[in-house]
């Protein structure tokens, strides 16, 4: 669906080599046959890593998703003040009217992509609609997506100075006619391609080991340095990206006020990981 090829893996064969075996940490469980499926499992993890890095966390996708979230934030804020869009079908009104108990499953399932895209389309064309809501919907539908700027959080060691810079930017945007609550948004994305037992020990969270088995017994997991140095270099290492999203019209303002905190690449850990992967492939 994305047009890329590096996220592919041999799913049919991976399913073929999954079997039951005794796992040292929790008894009987699903494992991968080491002799037949080692490379298929390795390919799966690498594909996952590449898809997060190049697709799921791509700046265009993240900007579009953040704009959709801003649209809902505007709807919620307006609903709190008793204002609803002129076109507001029952499932959406129930969502905006709901208290802390939320909505029922049937109502939720009606709020699918087609339903919301129809709402976005009508709101974008209704001149009497809330100006911010109409503008955000129009930008989204016409692919006039927000620009993004990568933030290097290591450069914001002085939180007060950084907060002052953001405040100055918000003020400048307001003077330029853009409400910073809806036209300046942060987006933080993070994922781990592979979490093993070390992740459980240090973070207290559920590991996702892929165990390899021989003769019905799991003997090692995929991230063992002696088994797959490549997966070892990926394990417990987050893919992280923190960005600011904003309209193209305020790009110069963003650079003016936040240039010291911007970078044109992912986190330093990400860059180091890419270097390790490149070295191992060679």
DOFIRO-865270 format. One record per atom (N, C-alpha, C): residue in three letters; x, y, z. Coordinates in steps of 0.2 Angstrom, whole numbers, padded with zeros to 4 digits, always signed. Layout:
BEGIN
ALAXYZ...
//
This chain:
BEGIN
UNK+0004-0006+0000UNK+0000+0000+0000UNK+0004+0006+0000UNK+0010+0006+0002UNK+0015+0012+0003UNK+0019+0012-0003UNK+0020+0007-0007UNK+0024+0007-0013UNK+0032+0006-0012UNK+0033+0004-0006UNK+0040+0002-0004UNK+0041-0005-0004UNK+0047-0007-0005UNK+0049-0015-0005UNK+0053-0017+0001UNK+0056-0013+0004UNK+0061-0015+0010UNK+0057-0017+0016UNK+0050-0016+0016UNK+0047-0019+0022UNK+0044-0026+0021UNK+0046-0029+0016UNK+0043-0036+0014UNK+0047-0041+0018UNK+0043-0046+0020UNK+0046-0052+0022UNK+0042-0058+0020UNK+0045-0064+0021UNK+0042-0070+0019UNK+0037-0073+0025UNK+0031-0070+0025UNK+0026-0072+0030UNK+0024-0079+0029UNK+0023-0082+0023UNK+0021-0089+0023UNK+0026-0094+0026UNK+0032-0092+0024UNK+0037-0097+0027UNK+0038-0096+0035UNK+0037-0090+0037UNK+0038-0088+0044UNK+0032-0092+0048UNK+0026-0092+0045UNK+0021-0096+0048UNK+0022-0103+0048UNK+0025-0105+0043UNK+0027-0113+0042UNK+0032-0115+0047UNK+0036-0111+0049UNK+0042-0113+0054UNK+0040-0111+0061UNK+0034-0109+0063UNK+0033-0108+0070UNK+0030-0114+0073UNK+0032-0116+0079UNK+0030-0122+0082UNK+0030-0121+0090UNK+0028-0126+0093UNK+0027-0126+0100UNK+0034-0129+0103UNK+0036-0126+0108UNK+0042-0129+0111UNK+0043-0127+0119UNK+0047-0130+0123UNK+0048-0128+0129UNK+0053-0121+0130UNK+0050-0116+0133UNK+0054-0110+0133UNK+0056-0109+0141UNK+0063-0108+0142UNK+0066-0107+0148UNK+0062-0103+0153UNK+0059-0097+0151UNK+0056-0092+0155UNK+0049-0093+0157UNK+0045-0097+0152UNK+0038-0097+0154UNK+0035-0104+0151UNK+0039-0109+0151UNK+0036-0115+0149UNK+0034-0116+0142UNK+0029-0119+0140UNK+0027-0121+0133UNK+0025-0114+0130UNK+0028-0113+0124UNK+0026-0107+0120UNK+0027-0108+0113UNK+0026-0103+0109UNK+0027-0102+0102UNK+0034-0100+0100UNK+0038-0104+0096UNK+0045-0102+0094UNK+0046-0103+0087UNK+0051-0101+0085UNK+0053-0102+0078UNK+0059-0108+0077UNK+0057-0112+0072UNK+0062-0117+0071UNK+0069-0114+0069UNK+0074-0116+0073UNK+0081-0112+0072UNK+0084-0114+0065UNK+0083-0120+0064UNK+0087-0122+0057UNK+0083-0120+0051UNK+0076-0120+0051UNK+0073-0118+0045UNK+0070-0111+0045UNK+0070-0108+0051UNK+0066-0101+0051UNK+0070-0095+0054UNK+0077-0096+0055UNK+0081-0091+0058UNK+0081-0085+0054UNK+0082-0086+0047UNK+0083-0080+0043UNK+0076-0077+0042UNK+0071-0081+0042UNK+0064-0078+0041UNK+0062-0073+0047UNK+0064-0075+0053UNK+0063-0071+0059UNK+0067-0065+0059UNK+0073-0066+0057UNK+0078-0060+0056UNK+0075-0055+0051UNK+0073-0057+0046UNK+0070-0053+0040UNK+0064-0049+0043UNK+0060-0053+0047UNK+0054-0050+0049UNK+0056-0044+0054UNK+0060-0044+0058UNK+0062-0039+0063UNK+0065-0033+0059UNK+0070-0035+0054UNK+0073-0029+0050UNK+0067-0026+0046UNK+0062-0029+0043UNK+0057-0026+0040UNK+0053-0021+0044UNK+0052-0024+0050UNK+0048-0019+0055UNK+0052-0013+0057UNK+0059-0014+0058UNK+0063-0008+0059UNK+0063-0003+0053UNK+0063-0005+0047UNK+0064-0001+0041UNK+0057+0002+0040UNK+0051-0001+0041UNK+0045+0002+0040UNK+0043+0007+0045UNK+0045+0006+0051UNK+0044+0012+0056UNK+0049+0018+0055UNK+0055+0016+0053UNK+0059+0022+0051UNK+0058+0026+0045UNK+0056+0022+0040UNK+0055+0025+0033UNK+0047+0027+0031UNK+0042+0023+0035UNK+0035+0024+0033UNK+0031+0027+0039UNK+0031+0023+0044UNK+0026+0025+0050UNK+0028+0031+0053UNK+0035+0033+0053UNK+0037+0039+0056UNK+0039+0044+0051UNK+0037+0043+0045UNK+0039+0048+0040UNK+0036+0055+0041UNK+0039+0060+0040UNK+0037+0067+0042UNK+0030+0068+0039UNK+0029+0066+0032UNK+0022+0068+0029UNK+0016+0064+0033UNK+0018+0058+0034UNK+0012+0054+0038UNK+0011+0057+0045UNK+0017+0058+0048UNK+0016+0061+0055UNK+0012+0068+0055UNK+0014+0072+0050UNK+0010+0078+0049UNK+0003+0077+0048UNK+0001+0073+0044UNK-0006+0072+0042UNK-0010+0069+0048UNK-0007+0064+0052UNK-0010+0062+0058UNK-0011+0067+0063UNK-0006+0071+0064UNK-0006+0077+0069UNK-0012+0082+0067UNK-0012+0083+0061UNK-0018+0087+0059UNK-0025+0085+0060UNK-0025+0078+0059UNK-0032+0075+0061UNK-0033+0075+0068UNK-0028+0075+0072UNK-0029+0075+0079UNK-0031+0082+0081UNK-0028+0087+0078UNK-0030+0094+0079UNK-0037+0096+0077UNK-0039+0093+0072UNK-0046+0094+0070UNK-0051+0091+0076UNK-0049+0085+0079UNK-0053+0083+0084UNK-0052+0087+0090UNK-0046+0090+0091UNK-0046+0094+0097UNK-0050+0100+0097UNK-0050+0103+0090UNK-0055+0109+0089UNK-0062+0107+0090UNK-0064+0101+0088UNK-0071+0099+0089UNK-0073+0098+0096UNK-0068+0095+0100UNK-0069+0094+0107UNK-0070+0101+0111UNK-0065+0106+0109UNK-0065+0112+0112UNK-0071+0116+0111UNK-0074+0116+0105UNK-0080+0119+0103UNK-0086+0116+0106UNK-0086+0109+0107UNK-0092+0106+0110UNK-0092+0108+0117UNK-0086+0109+0121UNK-0086+0111+0128UNK-0090+0118+0129UNK-0090+0122+0123UNK-0093+0128+0124UNK-0100+0128+0120UNK-0102+0122+0119UNK-0109+0122+0116UNK-0110+0123+0109UNK-0104+0123+0105UNK-0104+0124+0098UNK-0102+0117+0094UNK-0107+0116+0090UNK-0106+0110+0086UNK-0106+0111+0078UNK-0102+0108+0074UNK-0103+0109+0067UNK-0110+0109+0064UNK-0111+0112+0059UNK-0118+0112+0056UNK-0120+0105+0054UNK-0115+0102+0051UNK-0116+0095+0049UNK-0113+0091+0054UNK-0117+0088+0059UNK-0114+0084+0064UNK-0119+0078+0065UNK-0117+0072+0062UNK-0121+0066+0062UNK-0122+0063+0069UNK-0126+0059+0071UNK-0128+0057+0077UNK-0122+0054+0081UNK-0118+0049+0077UNK-0112+0046+0080UNK-0107+0051+0083UNK-0106+0056+0079UNK-0101+0061+0080UNK-0103+0065+0086UNK-0110+0067+0086UNK-0112+0071+0091UNK-0112+0067+0098UNK-0113+0061+0098UNK-0113+0057+0104UNK-0106+0057+0106UNK-0101+0056+0102UNK-0094+0056+0104UNK-0092+0063+0107UNK-0094+0068+0104UNK-0093+0075+0107UNK-0096+0077+0113UNK-0102+0074+0114UNK-0107+0075+0120UNK-0105+0070+0126UNK-0101+0065+0124UNK-0100+0059+0129UNK-0096+0062+0135UNK-0098+0059+0141UNK-0094+0061+0147UNK-0088+0056+0148UNK-0086+0055+0154UNK-0080+0051+0155UNK-0081+0044+0153UNK-0087+0042+0153UNK-0089+0035+0152UNK-0088+0033+0144UNK-0088+0038+0140UNK-0087+0036+0133UNK-0093+0035+0129UNK-0092+0031+0123UNK-0098+0029+0119UNK-0098+0022+0119UNK-0104+0019+0116UNK-0104+0012+0116UNK-0100+0010+0109UNK-0099+0003+0109UNK-0096+0000+0103UNK-0099+0002+0096UNK-0105+0001+0096UNK-0109+0002+0089UNK-0108+0009+0087UNK-0108+0014+0091UNK-0107+0021+0089UNK-0100+0022+0087UNK-0095+0019+0091UNK-0088+0020+0089UNK-0086+0017+0082UNK-0089+0011+0081UNK-0088+0008+0074UNK-0090+0011+0068UNK-0095+0016+0069UNK-0098+0020+0064UNK-0093+0025+0062UNK-0089+0027+0067UNK-0084+0033+0066UNK-0078+0030+0062UNK-0079+0028+0056UNK-0074+0025+0052UNK-0071+0030+0047UNK-0066+0028+0043UNK-0063+0033+0039UNK-0067+0036+0034UNK-0072+0033+0031UNK-0076+0035+0026UNK-0081+0041+0029UNK-0083+0039+0035UNK-0088+0043+0039UNK-0084+0050+0040UNK-0078+0050+0043UNK-0075+0056+0045UNK-0072+0060+0039UNK-0070+0056+0033UNK-0068+0060+0027UNK-0074+0064+0024UNK-0080+0061+0025UNK-0086+0064+0023UNK-0087+0071+0027UNK-0086+0070+0033UNK-0087+0076+0038UNK-0082+0081+0036UNK-0076+0079+0035UNK-0070+0084+0034UNK-0072+0088+0027UNK-0074+0084+0022UNK-0076+0087+0016UNK-0081+0092+0016UNK-0086+0091+0020UNK-0092+0096+0021UNK-0090+0102+0025UNK-0086+0100+0030UNK-0084+0106+0034UNK-0079+0111+0031UNK-0075+0108+0026UNK-0070+0112+0022UNK-0073+0116+0017UNK-0080+0115+0015UNK-0083+0119+0010UNK-0088+0123+0013UNK-0090+0123+0019UNK-0095+0127+0023UNK-0092+0133+0025UNK-0094+0139+0022UNK-0092+0145+0023UNK-0094+0148+0030UNK-0100+0145+0032UNK-0102+0147+0039UNK-0099+0143+0045UNK-0095+0138+0043UNK-0092+0134+0048UNK-0086+0138+0052UNK-0085+0135+0058UNK-0079+0138+0062UNK-0073+0138+0057UNK-0070+0144+0058UNK-0064+0146+0053UNK-0058+0141+0054UNK-0057+0140+0060UNK-0051+0135+0061UNK-0052+0128+0059UNK-0058+0126+0060UNK-0060+0119+0058UNK-0060+0118+0051UNK-0063+0123+0048UNK-0064+0123+0040UNK-0057+0123+0037UNK-0053+0127+0040UNK-0046+0128+0037UNK-0042+0122+0038UNK-0042+0119+0044UNK-0038+0112+0045UNK-0041+0107+0040UNK-0047+0106+0040UNK-0050+0101+0035UNK-0048+0102+0028UNK-0048+0108+0026UNK-0047+0110+0019UNK-0039+0109+0017UNK-0035+0110+0022UNK-0028+0109+0021UNK-0027+0101+0021UNK-0030+0098+0025UNK-0029+0090+0025UNK-0031+0087+0019UNK-0037+0089+0016UNK-0040+0086+0010UNK-0036+0088+0004UNK-0034+0094+0004UNK-0030+0096-0002UNK-0023+0095-0001UNK-0021+0091+0004UNK-0014+0089+0005UNK-0009+0095+0005UNK-0012+0101+0008UNK-0008+0106+0010UNK-0006+0105+0017UNK-0002+0100+0018UNK+0000+0097+0025UNK+0005+0102+0029UNK+0004+0101+0035UNK+0009+0105+0039UNK+0016+0103+0038UNK+0021+0108+0038UNK+0028+0106+0037UNK+0030+0104+0044UNK+0036+0100+0044UNK+0038+0098+0051UNK+0046+0100+0052UNK+0048+0101+0058UNK+0055+0102+0059UNK+0057+0097+0065UNK+0062+0094+0064UNK+0064+0089+0069UNK+0068+0093+0075UNK+0066+0091+0081UNK+0069+0094+0087UNK+0074+0090+0090UNK+0079+0093+0092UNK+0085+0089+0095UNK+0084+0091+0103UNK+0081+0087+0106UNK+0080+0088+0113UNK+0086+0089+0118UNK+0092+0086+0115UNK+0098+0087+0119UNK+0100+0094+0119UNK+0098+0098+0114UNK+0100+0105+0114UNK+0096+0110+0118UNK+0090+0107+0121UNK+0086+0111+0126UNK+0088+0109+0133UNK+0094+0110+0135UNK+0096+0108+0142UNK+0094+0113+0147UNK+0092+0119+0144UNK+0090+0125+0148UNK+0082+0125+0147UNK+0078+0122+0151UNK+0071+0122+0149UNK+0068+0129+0149UNK+0070+0133+0154UNK+0067+0140+0154UNK+0068+0144+0148UNK+0074+0143+0145UNK+0076+0147+0139UNK+0072+0144+0133UNK+0072+0137+0133UNK+0068+0134+0128UNK+0060+0136+0128UNK+0058+0136+0134UNK+0051+0138+0135UNK+0050+0145+0133UNK+0054+0150+0134UNK+0054+0157+0132UNK+0054+0157+0124UNK+0058+0153+0121UNK+0058+0153+0114UNK+0052+0151+0111UNK+0049+0146+0114UNK+0042+0143+0111UNK+0037+0149+0112UNK+0037+0152+0118UNK+0032+0157+0120UNK+0033+0163+0115UNK+0039+0165+0113UNK+0040+0170+0108UNK+0037+0168+0101UNK+0038+0162+0099UNK+0036+0159+0093UNK+0028+0159+0093UNK+0025+0157+0098UNK+0018+0157+0099UNK+0015+0164+0098UNK+0018+0169+0102UNK+0016+0176+0101UNK+0016+0178+0094UNK+0022+0177+0091UNK+0023+0179+0084UNK+0018+0176+0079UNK+0016+0170+0080UNK+0011+0166+0076UNK+0004+0169+0077UNK+0003+0171+0083UNK-0004+0174+0085UNK-0004+0181+0081UNK+0001+0185+0081UNK+0001+0191+0078UNK+0000+0190+0070UNK+0003+0185+0068UNK+0002+0183+0061UNK-0005+0180+0059UNK-0009+0179+0064UNK-0016+0177+0062UNK-0017+0169+0063UNK-0012+0166+0066UNK-0012+0159+0067UNK-0013+0157+0075UNK-0018+0154+0077UNK-0019+0152+0084UNK-0014+0146+0085UNK-0009+0148+0089UNK-0004+0142+0090UNK-0007+0136+0093UNK-0013+0136+0096UNK-0015+0130+0099UNK-0017+0125+0094UNK-0018+0128+0088UNK-0020+0123+0082UNK-0016+0124+0076UNK-0011+0128+0076UNK-0006+0129+0071UNK+0001+0128+0073UNK+0002+0126+0079UNK+0009+0124+0081UNK+0008+0118+0086UNK+0010+0112+0084UNK+0009+0106+0087UNK+0015+0102+0088UNK+0017+0099+0093UNK+0022+0094+0094UNK+0020+0087+0092UNK+0025+0083+0090UNK+0023+0076+0088UNK+0029+0072+0090UNK+0028+0068+0095UNK+0033+0063+0097UNK+0031+0056+0096UNK+0036+0053+0092UNK+0035+0046+0090UNK+0040+0041+0092UNK+0039+0036+0095UNK+0044+0031+0097UNK+0042+0024+0097UNK+0046+0020+0095UNK+0045+0012+0095UNK+0051+0009+0095UNK+0051+0002+0098UNK+0057-0002+0098UNK+0055-0008+0094UNK+0060-0009+0089UNK+0059-0015+0084UNK+0059-0021+0088UNK+0063-0022+0093UNK+0064-0028+0097UNK+0065-0027+0104UNK+0061-0030+0108UNK+0062-0029+0115UNK+0063-0036+0118UNK+0069-0037+0121UNK+0070-0044+0124UNK+0070-0044+0132UNK+0073-0049+0135UNK+0072-0050+0142UNK+0076-0044+0146UNK+0081-0041+0143UNK+0085-0036+0146UNK+0080-0030+0147UNK+0075-0029+0142UNK+0070-0024+0142UNK+0066-0025+0148UNK+0064-0031+0149UNK+0060-0033+0155UNK+0063-0031+0162UNK+0070-0033+0162UNK+0073-0032+0168UNK+0074-0024+0170UNK+0076-0020+0165UNK+0077-0013+0166UNK+0071-0009+0166UNK+0066-0011+0162UNK+0060-0007+0162UNK+0054-0010+0165UNK+0054-0016+0167UNK+0048-0019+0170UNK+0042-0020+0165UNK+0044-0020+0159UNK+0038-0021+0154UNK+0039-0028+0150UNK+0034-0030+0147UNK+0033-0036+0144UNK+0038-0037+0138UNK+0043-0042+0138UNK+0048-0043+0133UNK+0044-0046+0127UNK+0047-0046+0121UNK+0045-0048+0115UNK+0050-0053+0112UNK+0053-0057+0116UNK+0058-0061+0113UNK+0055-0066+0108UNK+0059-0067+0102UNK+0058-0072+0097UNK+0063-0078+0099UNK+0060-0083+0102UNK+0064-0089+0103UNK+0065-0094+0097UNK+0071-0096+0097UNK+0073-0101+0092UNK+0074-0108+0095UNK+0071-0113+0092UNK+0071-0120+0095UNK+0074-0125+0091UNK+0077-0130+0094UNK+0079-0136+0091UNK+0077-0142+0095UNK+0074-0147+0091UNK+0071-0153+0094UNK+0066-0152+0100UNK+0062-0147+0099UNK+0057-0146+0104UNK+0059-0142+0110UNK+0065-0139+0110UNK+0067-0135+0116UNK+0070-0128+0113UNK+0067-0123+0116UNK+0070-0116+0114UNK+0077-0116+0117UNK+0082-0114+0113UNK+0089-0114+0115UNK+0092-0107+0116UNK+0089-0102+0112UNK+0092-0096+0112UNK+0086-0091+0109UNK+0087-0085+0110UNK+0083-0080+0107UNK+0086-0076+0101UNK+0082-0073+0097UNK+0085-0070+0091UNK+0090-0065+0092UNK+0090-0061+0098UNK+0094-0056+0099UNK+0101-0058+0102UNK+0102-0064+0103UNK+0108-0066+0106UNK+0114-0064+0101UNK+0119-0061+0104UNK+0124-0058+0099UNK+0128-0064+0095UNK+0128-0070+0098UNK+0131-0075+0095UNK+0126-0078+0089UNK+0120-0077+0090UNK+0115-0079+0085UNK+0114-0074+0079UNK+0113-0068+0081UNK+0111-0063+0076UNK+0114-0056+0078UNK+0120-0055+0076UNK+0123-0048+0078UNK+0119-0042+0075UNK+0116-0044+0070UNK+0111-0038+0067UNK+0105-0037+0072UNK+0102-0042+0074UNK+0096-0040+0078UNK+0099-0038+0085UNK+0105-0040+0087UNK+0108-0038+0094UNK+0108-0030+0093UNK+0110-0028+0088UNK+0111-0020+0087UNK+0105-0017+0087UNK+0099-0020+0086UNK+0093-0017+0086UNK+0089-0017+0093UNK+0091-0022+0097UNK+0087-0023+0102UNK+0087-0018+0107UNK+0081-0016+0110UNK+0080-0011+0116UNK+0082-0004+0114UNK+0083-0003+0107UNK+0085+0003+0105UNK+0079+0007+0102UNK+0077+0012+0105UNK+0071+0015+0102UNK+0072+0019+0095UNK+0067+0019+0091UNK+0067+0023+0085UNK+0063+0029+0087UNK+0066+0035+0087UNK+0062+0040+0090UNK+0063+0046+0086UNK+0057+0050+0086UNK+0057+0056+0082UNK+0053+0061+0085UNK+0055+0067+0087UNK+0051+0073+0090UNK+0051+0079+0085UNK+0045+0080+0083UNK+0045+0086+0078UNK+0040+0091+0080UNK+0041+0097+0077UNK+0036+0102+0077UNK+0032+0102+0071UNK+0025+0103+0071UNK+0021+0103+0065UNK+0018+0110+0064UNK+0018+0113+0058UNK+0016+0120+0058UNK+0014+0121+0050UNK+0010+0127+0049UNK+0009+0128+0042UNK+0015+0131+0038UNK+0015+0130+0032UNK+0021+0133+0028UNK+0022+0140+0029UNK+0016+0144+0030UNK+0016+0151+0030UNK+0021+0154+0036UNK+0022+0150+0041UNK+0025+0152+0047UNK+0032+0149+0048UNK+0035+0146+0042UNK+0041+0142+0042UNK+0047+0147+0045UNK+0047+0153+0042UNK+0052+0158+0044UNK+0052+0160+0051UNK+0046+0160+0054UNK+0045+0162+0061UNK+0048+0156+0065UNK+0046+0150+0063UNK+0049+0144+0067UNK+0057+0144+0067UNK+0060+0145+0061UNK+0067+0145+0061UNK+0070+0151+0065UNK+0067+0157+0065UNK+0069+0163+0068UNK+0069+0161+0076UNK+0064+0158+0078UNK+0064+0158+0086UNK+0067+0151+0088UNK+0067+0146+0084UNK+0069+0139+0087UNK+0075+0136+0083UNK+0078+0140+0079UNK+0084+0137+0075UNK+0089+0133+0080UNK+0091+0136+0085UNK+0096+0132+0090UNK+0093+0125+0092UNK+0087+0124+0091UNK+0084+0118+0094UNK+0082+0113+0088UNK+0084+0115+0082UNK+0082+0110+0077UNK+0087+0106+0074UNK+0085+0101+0071UNK+0090+0096+0068UNK+0087+0094+0061UNK+0091+0091+0057UNK+0088+0088+0051UNK+0089+0081+0050UNK+0090+0078+0056UNK+0090+0070+0056UNK+0087+0068+0063UNK+0086+0061+0063UNK+0083+0058+0069UNK+0088+0058+0075UNK+0086+0056+0080UNK+0090+0056+0086UNK+0097+0053+0085UNK+0102+0055+0089UNK+0109+0053+0089UNK+0109+0045+0089UNK+0105+0043+0094UNK+0105+0035+0094UNK+0103+0032+0088UNK+0098+0035+0084UNK+0096+0032+0078UNK+0101+0033+0073UNK+0105+0038+0073UNK+0110+0039+0068UNK+0116+0034+0069UNK+0117+0033+0076UNK+0122+0028+0077UNK+0120+0021+0076UNK+0114+0019+0077UNK+0111+0013+0075UNK+0111+0012+0067UNK+0110+0017+0063UNK+0110+0016+0056UNK+0117+0015+0054UNK+0122+0018+0057UNK+0129+0017+0056UNK+0131+0009+0057UNK+0129+0007+0063UNK+0130+0000+0065UNK+0127-0005+0060UNK+0121-0004+0058UNK+0118-0008+0053UNK+0122-0008+0046UNK+0124-0002+0044UNK+0127-0002+0038UNK+0134-0005+0038UNK+0137-0005+0044UNK+0144-0008+0045UNK+0143-0016+0045UNK+0138-0018+0048UNK+0137-0025+0048UNK+0135-0028+0042UNK+0131-0025+0038UNK+0129-0027+0031UNK+0136-0028+0027UNK+0140-0023+0027UNK+0146-0024+0023UNK+0151-0030+0026
//
